[in-house]
């Protein structure tokens, strides 16, 4: 990415000229339809997850909506961003008319596309409506009808005041597949030249009287460059909130076909396509039938150009070909045309499930364990961010790297406690590559291997650390050492409570 996207907790305040009586009618009670969202969340130490977390409070926006297909006869539904409420200990809402706070619960979150569905308890909704009048939810529109140059507007609760706020003359500048800052996944997003203020992620973006998006991120270095999640993406993923394994999330690397690369692979001047540089063995694209060095030429009848773009009729413009996959679920039909070793092949079948990244962004507590006075953590984007400057080497070396086999993750030594009796331990805060000569696949594999060795009566185990370092583990005395570590440093759990997350 040429520019760094950052989560902004911003609202987009926009209005189009001449919206008319429908928008005027909408404004009469908008401050009760668009709500302030307040969440209290744990601030976890992903690099040392055995430490007790701090708590932070986040302020954002949300809005009432209805969805009879997925939530029949349910009222009090609210849409907001996932990064606002995920892993929250408490979620409350209020509005611009009153300071009273109402409790809500999160009934589903899609971290990949950064949205969440909240619901007011029936009793709270009754009190809310007795004080504010019956809630008429905002109607969801069709974001595929958006075109560059369209005027849009939005509402929300920025910091610096208690009342609802609006800004005018927002214009759609760009519609493209790009990286969501919160999830690091590539989805369709809409860029608009909008004012932005901290505190209002999740605010609705409207065209006329219909919601066509939800504010979620901006670019810190730039002025009036902001993005919203298109509402059609939200609508397509709501049915999968309880079955998110059906979202394909294929992992692959493609390369643009510049003239010399086209010549090397013997593509004709008028032939389009991109080079498939990498697929995870056993992953989604691989199990579907794609292979490294395939040249992707078509997907579901859409010709792919040498930059990876297709002309997509619903949007009436070119977008990255991955948008076709983003609109499918596991099991849906897919047809791809490739050129492999000079031969044109057509591959058809059902969309296969994908695999996680080598270094993922996680939305759960961290995977860790302490053994023989050594703390082990599965490396994640969250962990690298917590490490600050110390995490730069991990970021440079592993963040954009790819697994060599399914479910491979990186395990690091995060801390060596004084009880291990190692004077200078900082040089060992690196990747654990092998145990007793066996390659470490992930943290569950390392933990199970240690327990298996211990059960066999082995007294020692040898870890091989990145940089040709060796770190022995005392299997026989580990229980005493770890009991001492827990007592001395107030550690409640020496392993991820409830078991490792997949």
C-alpha positions as CSV (number, residue, x, y, z in Angstrom):
1,X,0.0,0.0,0.0
2,X,1.5,3.4,-1.0
3,X,-0.2,5.1,1.9
4,X,-0.8,3.9,5.4
5,X,-4.5,3.5,6.3
6,X,-5.4,4.0,9.9
7,X,-8.6,3.4,11.9
8,X,-10.0,6.8,12.6
9,X,-13.1,6.5,14.8
10,X,-14.3,9.3,12.5
11,X,-17.7,10.2,11.1
12,X,-18.3,11.4,7.7
13,X,-20.6,14.4,7.6
14,X,-22.0,14.9,4.2
15,X,-25.0,16.3,2.4
16,X,-26.0,16.4,-1.2
17,X,-27.5,19.5,-2.8
18,X,-31.3,19.5,-3.3
19,X,-32.0,16.3,-1.4
20,X,-35.6,17.4,-1.0
21,X,-38.5,16.7,1.3
22,X,-37.5,13.1,2.1
23,X,-34.2,14.2,3.6
24,X,-35.9,17.1,5.4
25,X,-38.4,14.6,6.9
26,X,-35.6,12.3,7.9
27,X,-33.8,15.1,9.8
28,X,-36.7,15.7,12.2
29,X,-35.8,12.7,14.4
30,X,-32.4,11.7,13.1
31,X,-30.8,12.3,16.5
32,X,-32.8,9.4,17.9
33,X,-32.1,7.1,14.9
34,X,-28.3,7.7,15.0
35,X,-26.8,6.9,18.4
36,X,-23.6,7.4,20.3
37,X,-21.9,4.1,21.1
38,X,-19.8,3.8,24.2
39,X,-17.8,0.7,24.8
40,X,-15.4,-0.4,27.6
41,X,-12.7,-2.8,26.3
42,X,-9.7,-4.6,27.5
43,X,-6.4,-3.4,26.3
44,X,-4.6,-6.6,26.1
45,X,-0.8,-7.1,26.2
46,X,-0.5,-9.3,23.1
47,X,3.3,-9.6,23.5
48,X,3.0,-10.6,27.2
49,X,-0.6,-11.9,27.4
50,X,-0.2,-13.3,30.9
51,X,-0.3,-9.8,32.3
52,X,-3.6,-8.3,33.5
53,X,-5.0,-6.0,30.9
54,X,-5.9,-2.3,31.2
55,X,-9.3,-1.0,30.2
56,X,-10.1,1.7,27.6
57,X,-13.3,3.5,26.7
58,X,-14.2,4.1,23.1
59,X,-16.8,6.5,21.7
60,X,-18.3,6.0,18.3
61,X,-21.6,6.1,16.4
62,X,-24.2,3.7,15.2
63,X,-27.7,3.7,13.7
64,X,-30.9,1.8,14.0
65,X,-31.8,-0.5,11.1
66,X,-34.2,-3.3,10.3
67,X,-33.5,-6.7,8.6
68,X,-36.6,-8.9,8.4
69,X,-34.8,-11.6,6.4
70,X,-32.1,-12.3,9.0
71,X,-33.7,-10.9,12.1
72,X,-37.5,-11.3,11.6
73,X,-39.7,-9.4,14.0
74,X,-36.7,-8.1,16.0
75,X,-36.6,-4.4,16.9
76,X,-33.8,-2.3,18.4
77,X,-31.1,-3.5,16.0
78,X,-28.1,-1.2,15.6
79,X,-25.2,-1.2,13.1
80,X,-21.8,0.0,14.0
81,X,-18.1,-0.8,13.4
82,X,-16.6,-4.0,14.8
83,X,-13.5,-2.2,15.9
84,X,-15.7,-0.2,18.3
85,X,-17.3,-3.1,20.2
86,X,-15.3,-6.3,19.6
87,X,-14.2,-7.9,22.9
88,X,-16.0,-5.1,24.8
89,X,-16.9,-5.8,28.4
90,X,-19.7,-3.2,28.3
91,X,-21.6,-1.5,25.4
92,X,-24.0,1.3,26.0
93,X,-25.7,3.8,23.7
94,X,-27.2,7.3,24.1
95,X,-28.4,10.0,21.7
96,X,-28.4,13.7,21.0
97,X,-31.6,14.4,23.0
98,X,-30.7,12.9,26.3
99,X,-27.6,11.8,28.2
100,X,-29.3,8.7,29.6
101,X,-27.3,5.5,28.6
102,X,-29.0,2.3,27.5
103,X,-27.4,-1.2,27.6
104,X,-27.0,-3.1,24.3
105,X,-25.5,-6.4,23.4
106,X,-23.4,-7.5,20.4
107,X,-25.3,-10.2,18.6
108,X,-22.7,-10.6,15.8
109,X,-19.5,-9.0,14.6
110,X,-17.6,-9.4,11.3
111,X,-14.1,-8.3,12.0
112,X,-13.0,-9.0,8.5
113,X,-15.3,-6.3,7.1
114,X,-15.4,-4.2,10.3
115,X,-19.1,-4.1,11.2
116,X,-21.1,-5.4,14.1
117,X,-24.8,-5.8,14.9
118,X,-26.0,-4.7,18.3
119,X,-29.4,-5.1,19.9
120,X,-31.2,-3.2,22.6
121,X,-32.8,-5.3,25.4
122,X,-36.6,-5.2,25.1
123,X,-37.0,-3.4,28.4
124,X,-34.4,-0.7,27.4
125,X,-36.0,-0.2,24.0
126,X,-39.4,0.3,25.7
127,X,-37.9,3.0,27.9
128,X,-36.0,4.5,25.0
129,X,-39.2,4.9,22.9
130,X,-41.2,6.2,25.9
131,X,-38.7,9.1,26.1
132,X,-37.8,9.6,22.5
133,X,-40.8,8.3,20.5
134,X,-41.0,5.2,18.5
135,X,-37.9,4.4,16.5
136,X,-38.3,4.2,12.8
137,X,-35.0,2.6,11.6
138,X,-33.0,4.0,8.7
139,X,-33.6,2.2,5.4
140,X,-30.6,0.5,3.8
141,X,-30.0,1.4,0.1
142,X,-28.0,-0.1,-2.8
143,X,-24.3,0.9,-2.6
144,X,-23.7,-0.7,-6.0
145,X,-25.6,2.2,-7.5
146,X,-23.0,4.7,-6.3
147,X,-20.9,6.4,-8.9
148,X,-17.9,8.7,-8.6
149,X,-19.1,12.3,-8.2
150,X,-22.3,11.3,-6.3
151,X,-23.2,13.6,-3.4
152,X,-23.6,11.9,0.0
153,X,-24.0,13.0,3.6
154,X,-23.6,11.5,7.0
155,X,-24.5,11.9,10.7
156,X,-22.7,11.1,14.0
157,X,-21.4,12.2,17.3
158,X,-17.9,13.7,17.0
159,X,-15.8,14.6,20.0
160,X,-16.1,18.1,21.2
161,X,-19.9,18.2,21.8
162,X,-22.9,16.2,23.0
163,X,-25.3,16.8,20.1
164,X,-25.5,15.1,16.8
165,X,-23.5,16.6,14.0
166,X,-23.7,16.8,10.2
167,X,-21.6,18.2,7.4
168,X,-22.4,18.9,3.8
169,X,-21.1,18.6,0.3
170,X,-19.4,15.2,0.6
171,X,-18.6,13.7,-2.8
172,X,-17.7,10.2,-3.8
173,X,-14.1,10.2,-5.2
174,X,-13.2,6.6,-5.7
175,X,-14.6,3.1,-5.4
176,X,-12.0,0.4,-5.2
177,X,-10.9,-2.9,-3.5
178,X,-8.3,-1.9,-0.9
179,X,-7.1,-2.9,2.6
180,X,-9.3,-2.4,5.6
181,X,-7.0,-1.0,8.4
182,X,-8.7,-2.9,11.2
183,X,-8.7,-6.4,9.6
184,X,-5.9,-6.1,7.0
185,X,-8.3,-7.8,4.6
186,X,-9.0,-6.5,1.1
187,X,-12.6,-5.5,0.4
188,X,-14.5,-2.9,-1.6
189,X,-14.5,0.5,0.0
190,X,-15.6,4.0,-1.1
191,X,-13.5,7.1,-0.8
192,X,-15.1,10.5,-0.3
193,X,-13.8,14.0,0.1
194,X,-15.4,14.6,3.5
195,X,-14.7,16.4,6.7
196,X,-13.9,14.0,9.6
197,X,-13.8,14.2,13.3
198,X,-12.6,11.8,15.9
199,X,-15.2,9.7,17.8
200,X,-17.7,8.6,15.2
201,X,-16.8,5.4,13.4
202,X,-20.0,3.6,12.6
203,X,-22.0,6.7,11.6
204,X,-24.3,6.2,8.6
205,X,-23.5,7.6,5.2
206,X,-26.6,8.4,3.2
207,X,-27.5,9.2,-0.4
208,X,-30.9,10.8,-0.4
209,X,-32.8,9.1,2.5
210,X,-31.1,5.7,2.2
211,X,-28.0,4.4,4.0
212,X,-25.3,3.4,1.4
213,X,-22.4,3.1,3.8
214,X,-20.8,3.3,7.2
215,X,-17.9,5.5,8.2
216,X,-14.8,3.5,9.3
217,X,-11.3,4.9,8.4
218,X,-9.3,7.7,6.9
219,X,-5.7,8.6,6.0
220,X,-3.9,10.4,8.8
221,X,-1.4,12.2,6.5
222,X,-4.1,13.7,4.2
223,X,-6.9,16.2,4.5
224,X,-10.5,15.2,3.7
225,X,-9.7,11.7,2.5
226,X,-12.0,9.2,4.2
227,X,-13.6,5.9,3.5
228,X,-16.8,4.1,4.2
229,X,-17.9,0.5,4.1
230,X,-20.4,0.0,1.3
231,X,-23.7,-1.1,2.8
232,X,-24.1,-4.0,0.2
233,X,-20.9,-5.6,1.7
234,X,-22.5,-5.5,5.2
235,X,-25.8,-6.9,3.9
236,X,-24.1,-9.8,2.1
237,X,-22.1,-10.8,5.2
238,X,-24.8,-10.5,7.8
239,X,-26.2,-14.0,7.0
240,X,-22.7,-15.4,7.6
241,X,-22.1,-13.9,11.0
242,X,-22.6,-17.3,12.7
243,X,-20.8,-19.1,9.8
244,X,-17.8,-16.9,9.0
245,X,-15.9,-20.0,7.9
246,X,-18.0,-19.7,4.7
247,X,-16.2,-16.5,3.8
248,X,-13.5,-17.8,1.4
249,X,-10.6,-15.5,2.3
250,X,-8.2,-17.0,-0.3
251,X,-4.5,-16.3,0.2
252,X,-2.5,-15.7,-2.9
253,X,0.1,-13.3,-4.4
254,X,-0.4,-12.0,-7.9
255,X,2.1,-9.9,-10.0
256,X,1.3,-7.4,-12.7
257,X,2.4,-8.6,-16.2
258,X,4.8,-5.9,-17.5
259,X,6.1,-6.3,-21.1
260,X,9.2,-8.3,-20.3
261,X,7.3,-10.7,-18.0
262,X,4.7,-11.2,-20.6
263,X,7.4,-12.0,-23.2
264,X,9.0,-14.5,-20.8
265,X,5.7,-16.4,-20.3
266,X,4.9,-16.1,-24.0
267,X,1.7,-14.1,-23.7
268,X,0.5,-12.4,-26.9
269,X,0.4,-8.6,-26.8
270,X,-3.4,-8.6,-26.7
271,X,-3.6,-11.3,-23.9
272,X,-4.4,-10.1,-20.4
273,X,-3.8,-11.7,-17.1
274,X,-1.7,-11.6,-13.9
275,X,0.9,-14.1,-12.7
276,X,0.0,-16.2,-9.6
277,X,3.3,-16.0,-7.7
278,X,2.2,-17.9,-4.6
279,X,-0.5,-20.2,-3.2
280,X,-0.5,-21.9,0.2
281,X,-0.2,-25.7,-0.4
282,X,-3.5,-27.1,0.7
283,X,-5.1,-23.6,0.9
284,X,-8.2,-22.3,-1.0
285,X,-6.7,-21.5,-4.4
286,X,-4.6,-24.7,-4.3
287,X,-7.4,-27.0,-3.4
288,X,-9.6,-25.4,-6.1
289,X,-6.9,-26.3,-8.7
290,X,-4.7,-23.2,-9.1
291,X,-1.0,-23.5,-9.1
292,X,2.0,-21.3,-8.7
293,X,3.0,-19.6,-12.0
294,X,-0.5,-19.9,-13.4
295,X,-1.5,-16.8,-15.4
296,X,-5.0,-15.8,-14.4
297,X,-6.8,-14.7,-17.5
298,X,-10.5,-14.8,-16.7
299,X,-12.8,-15.2,-13.6
300,X,-16.4,-16.1,-14.0
301,X,-16.3,-14.7,-17.6
302,X,-14.7,-11.4,-16.7
303,X,-11.4,-10.8,-18.5
304,X,-8.5,-9.9,-16.2
305,X,-6.2,-7.2,-17.5
306,X,-2.4,-7.1,-16.9
307,X,-3.0,-5.1,-13.7
308,X,-5.5,-7.5,-12.2
309,X,-8.6,-5.5,-13.0
310,X,-11.9,-6.5,-14.5
311,X,-14.9,-4.4,-15.7
312,X,-17.6,-5.1,-13.2
313,X,-21.1,-4.3,-14.4
314,X,-22.8,-3.7,-11.1
315,X,-20.4,-0.8,-10.4
316,X,-20.0,0.2,-14.1
317,X,-16.2,0.5,-13.6
318,X,-13.0,-1.5,-13.3
319,X,-12.1,-3.1,-10.0
320,X,-9.6,-5.7,-8.8
321,X,-10.7,-9.2,-9.8
322,X,-10.8,-10.3,-6.1
323,X,-14.2,-8.6,-5.8
324,X,-15.7,-11.6,-7.6
325,X,-14.4,-13.9,-4.8
326,X,-15.5,-11.4,-2.1
327,X,-19.1,-11.7,-3.3
328,X,-19.1,-15.5,-3.0
329,X,-19.2,-17.9,-0.1
330,X,-17.6,-21.3,0.3
331,X,-19.5,-23.8,-2.0
332,X,-20.6,-21.3,-4.6
333,X,-19.7,-22.1,-8.2
334,X,-16.6,-20.5,-9.8
335,X,-14.9,-20.7,-13.1
336,X,-11.4,-19.5,-13.8
337,X,-9.4,-19.5,-17.0
338,X,-5.6,-19.8,-16.7
339,X,-2.6,-20.2,-18.9
340,X,-0.3,-22.9,-17.5
341,X,2.9,-23.8,-19.3
342,X,1.6,-22.3,-22.5
343,X,-1.7,-24.2,-22.4
344,X,-5.1,-22.5,-21.8
345,X,-7.1,-24.3,-19.1
346,X,-10.6,-23.7,-17.7
347,X,-11.0,-24.7,-14.0
348,X,-14.6,-25.0,-12.7
349,X,-15.8,-26.0,-9.3
350,X,-17.0,-24.9,-5.9
351,X,-15.3,-22.1,-4.0
352,X,-13.0,-23.7,-1.4
353,X,-12.3,-22.5,2.2
354,X,-9.1,-20.4,2.7
355,X,-6.4,-20.6,5.4
356,X,-5.2,-18.0,7.9
357,X,-2.1,-15.8,7.4
358,X,1.3,-16.7,8.7
359,X,1.1,-13.6,10.9
360,X,-2.6,-12.8,11.4
361,X,-4.5,-9.9,12.9
362,X,-6.5,-11.5,15.7
363,X,-9.7,-10.5,17.5
364,X,-9.4,-12.9,20.4
365,X,-7.1,-13.2,23.4
366,X,-3.5,-14.2,22.4
367,X,-2.3,-17.8,22.3
368,X,0.5,-18.3,24.8
369,X,1.9,-20.6,27.5
370,X,4.7,-20.4,30.1
371,X,6.9,-23.4,30.6
372,X,10.1,-23.8,32.5
373,X,10.2,-20.1,33.2
374,X,10.0,-19.2,29.5
375,X,7.0,-17.4,28.0
376,X,6.0,-18.4,24.5
377,X,3.6,-16.4,22.3
378,X,2.2,-17.0,18.8
379,X,3.3,-14.0,16.7
380,X,0.4,-11.8,15.5
381,X,0.0,-8.3,14.0
382,X,-1.3,-7.3,17.4
383,X,1.8,-8.6,19.1
384,X,4.1,-6.7,16.7
385,X,2.2,-3.5,17.4
386,X,2.5,-4.0,21.1
387,X,6.2,-4.5,20.8
388,X,6.7,-1.0,19.2
389,X,10.3,-0.5,18.0
390,X,11.2,-4.0,19.2
391,X,8.7,-5.4,16.8
392,X,10.2,-3.8,13.7
393,X,12.4,-6.8,13.0
394,X,9.5,-9.2,13.2
395,X,7.4,-6.9,11.0
396,X,10.2,-6.7,8.4
397,X,10.9,-10.4,8.4
398,X,7.6,-12.1,8.8
399,X,4.6,-9.8,8.3
400,X,4.3,-10.2,4.5
401,X,5.7,-13.7,4.5
402,X,3.6,-16.7,3.7
403,X,3.1,-20.1,5.4
404,X,4.8,-23.1,3.9
405,X,2.1,-25.5,5.0
406,X,-1.5,-25.2,6.3
407,X,-2.0,-23.6,9.7
408,X,1.6,-22.8,10.1
409,X,2.2,-19.9,12.6
410,X,5.3,-18.3,14.1
411,X,6.0,-18.9,17.8
412,X,8.4,-16.5,19.6
413,X,10.1,-16.5,22.9
414,X,8.5,-13.3,24.4
415,X,10.0,-13.4,27.9
416,X,12.5,-15.4,29.8
417,X,11.8,-15.0,33.5
418,X,14.7,-14.4,36.0
419,X,14.0,-17.9,37.5
420,X,15.5,-19.4,34.3
421,X,18.8,-17.9,35.5
422,X,19.9,-16.3,32.2
423,X,21.7,-13.1,32.6
424,X,21.0,-11.6,29.2
425,X,17.8,-12.9,27.7
426,X,16.9,-10.2,25.2
427,X,18.8,-11.9,22.4
428,X,16.5,-14.9,22.8
429,X,13.3,-13.0,22.1
430,X,13.1,-14.5,18.6
431,X,11.3,-17.2,16.6
432,X,11.3,-20.8,18.0
433,X,12.3,-22.8,14.9
434,X,12.7,-26.4,16.2
435,X,12.3,-28.5,19.3
436,X,14.6,-31.6,19.6
437,X,15.2,-31.2,15.9
438,X,11.6,-31.1,14.9
439,X,10.2,-28.1,13.1
440,X,7.7,-26.1,15.1
441,X,4.4,-25.6,13.2
442,X,2.4,-23.5,15.7
443,X,2.0,-22.9,19.4
444,X,-0.3,-25.9,19.9
445,X,2.2,-28.1,18.2
446,X,5.0,-26.8,20.4
447,X,3.0,-27.2,23.6
448,X,1.8,-30.7,22.7
449,X,5.4,-31.8,21.8
450,X,6.6,-30.5,25.2
451,X,3.9,-32.4,27.0
452,X,4.5,-35.5,25.1
453,X,8.2,-35.5,25.9
454,X,7.4,-34.9,29.5
455,X,4.9,-37.8,29.6
456,X,7.6,-40.1,28.1
457,X,9.9,-39.3,31.1
458,X,12.3,-37.0,29.2
459,X,14.1,-34.6,31.5
460,X,15.3,-32.1,28.9
461,X,14.3,-30.6,25.6
462,X,16.3,-28.4,23.3
463,X,14.9,-25.4,21.4
464,X,16.6,-24.0,18.3
465,X,16.0,-20.2,18.1
466,X,16.4,-18.0,15.1
467,X,20.0,-17.0,14.8
468,X,21.4,-20.4,15.5
469,X,20.8,-20.0,19.3
470,X,20.0,-22.9,21.6
471,X,17.7,-22.8,24.6
472,X,17.3,-25.9,26.8
473,X,14.1,-26.5,28.7
474,X,14.1,-28.3,32.1
475,X,11.1,-30.7,31.8
476,X,11.7,-32.3,35.1
477,X,11.7,-29.2,37.2
478,X,9.3,-27.1,35.1
479,X,6.3,-27.4,37.4
480,X,8.2,-26.0,40.4
481,X,9.7,-23.2,38.3
482,X,6.4,-22.1,36.8
483,X,4.6,-22.2,40.2
484,X,7.3,-19.9,41.5
485,X,6.9,-17.6,38.5
486,X,3.1,-17.4,38.9
487,X,3.3,-16.6,42.6
488,X,6.1,-14.0,42.3
489,X,4.6,-12.1,39.4
490,X,0.9,-12.5,40.0
491,X,0.2,-14.5,36.9
492,X,-3.3,-16.1,37.0
493,X,-3.0,-18.3,33.9
494,X,0.2,-19.9,32.5
495,X,-1.7,-20.9,29.3
496,X,-4.4,-19.3,27.2
497,X,-7.6,-19.8,29.3
498,X,-10.0,-22.2,27.6
499,X,-7.4,-23.5,25.2
500,X,-5.6,-22.2,22.1
501,X,-7.7,-20.3,19.5
502,X,-7.4,-21.6,16.0
